[in-house]
Amino acid sequence: MSERTRDATPRIPFIGAVAAIVALAIAIRIALWPTPGLTGDLDQFVLWVHGLATGSFGNAYDQNLSFPPVMAWIWGVLAAIEPAFRTVTTSAEPGIRAIMKAPASLADIALGLVVIWHLRATRRWAILGGAAILLHPAVIDVSAWWGQYESIYVLGGAVAYVLAVRGHSLWAAAALAVALMTKPQALPFLVPFGAWFLARDGWLGAVRAGLVGAAVIVLLWLPFLAAGGVQGYARNLAEYQGDIFAILSLRAWNAWWLVQEAFAGGQFVSDQGAVVGSLTLRHVGYGLALLGELAVFGLAYRARSARGLAYGLAASVLVAFCLLTTMHERYAFGALAFLALAFPDRRAAWLALVFGVVFTLNLLAAVPPTPEVGATLPVGGPLGVAGSLAMLAILAATIAILRTEAVESAGSRAAAGEPTNAAGKCDAVPVEIVR
């Protein structure tokens, strides 16, 4: 029997539970806003906002801004509404830190509400999924303590997912474009969404979705084109990737952290080291990730179900995190949201629990809130090895479940004699059941 059919949670207690979770989530974040967070990053962000407050918005990328245009728009809004940014150039003031952290925290709340709304037909799962985002220590740390903006691009991906599985492919493509133009870490989202658009809407539908996404990207870049914003962003990104962060693993527990542990005792190792001829370790990472993403694409294409897309998104994020070089510890963030969107499914719940524990430990070990935590949770050594192996096991489990979804979905379509059109469009979404 469907979990949606069996869920008899009264409406008023459900609304009350959601309100209580949201209120607690907001209170925790507001309490953390004035804290220093990642001071170096926050100082850099404040300096960019100062540049937007004192200069031309269209010339944003004359600065060494390393984010695509959505963040330039968000910081431009902050520069416009807070006069202090005309003189402030660091995050030394608690009030400035709170303003800088507010957009990510608001995105946290919106992300949790999207999950709750998506799962609202199964109210107990909706409460669980919402709490898994809104009250998750990793989500709170990254946004309200560190002052990082992971939740903003993940929110775009989650909105795209909710729209796509309800048949609004073009709106989903627009939301996906916003996610891609928030941070480059959203690029793995393209793989399962590409498979979804192709499987559900055929080649023509996939092209239409691509054109809509491209149009949104052009609109977001429009104010910066005349001043060479795209070229400036590419130059800035190349500088960061080539000179500053050319490291195998930037404290991310993944396959490359195991390499750093084995050959450098956990110390940073450049990913520019040659393997054969001009082939570097970064190229090896590209190759491994490409193979992983091709597998995810094929399985997501075969699954063609809402749950299959959620698992595909989680798997794609984890492939990039585990197999690419230059990964920071927080870049697995998206898997938290997409595993929650795979509810109602007990496999997803257990996987989200295990992943959440490992991910949180990685964050705390990479940037300890206190010296005592740092001593208890060293990022390297046996804990780092165990965490890296656990992340790889979580990736393998996610792909295995995605494969099961693909096999079962294909079998269900064949057994039902479900028609597909000439473009390969599937005419029905398989019923989601709890496992």
Secondary structure, DSSP 8 states (H G I E B T S, - for coil): --HHHH----HHHHHHHHHHHHHHHHHHHHHHTTS--SHHHHHHHHHHHHHHHHS-GGGGGGS---S-HHHHHHHHHHHHH-GGGGT--SS-SHHHHHHHHHHHHHHHHHHHHHHHHHTTTSHHHHHHHHHHHHT-HHHHIIIIIS---HHHHHHHHHHHHHHHHTT-HHHHHHHHHHHHTT-GGGGGGHHHHHHHHHHHHHHHHHHHHHHHHHHHHHHHHHHHHTTTHHHHHHHHHHHIIIIIS-BSEEB--SHHHHHHHHHHTT---BTT-EEETTEEHHHHHHHHHHHHHHHHHHHHHHH-SHHHHHHHHHHHHHHHHHHSSSEEGGGGTHHHHHHHHT-S-HHHHHHHHHHHHHHHHHHHHHS-SSHHHHHHS-SSHHHHHHHHHHHHHHHHHHHHHHHHHHHHHHHHHHHHT--B-TT--BS--------
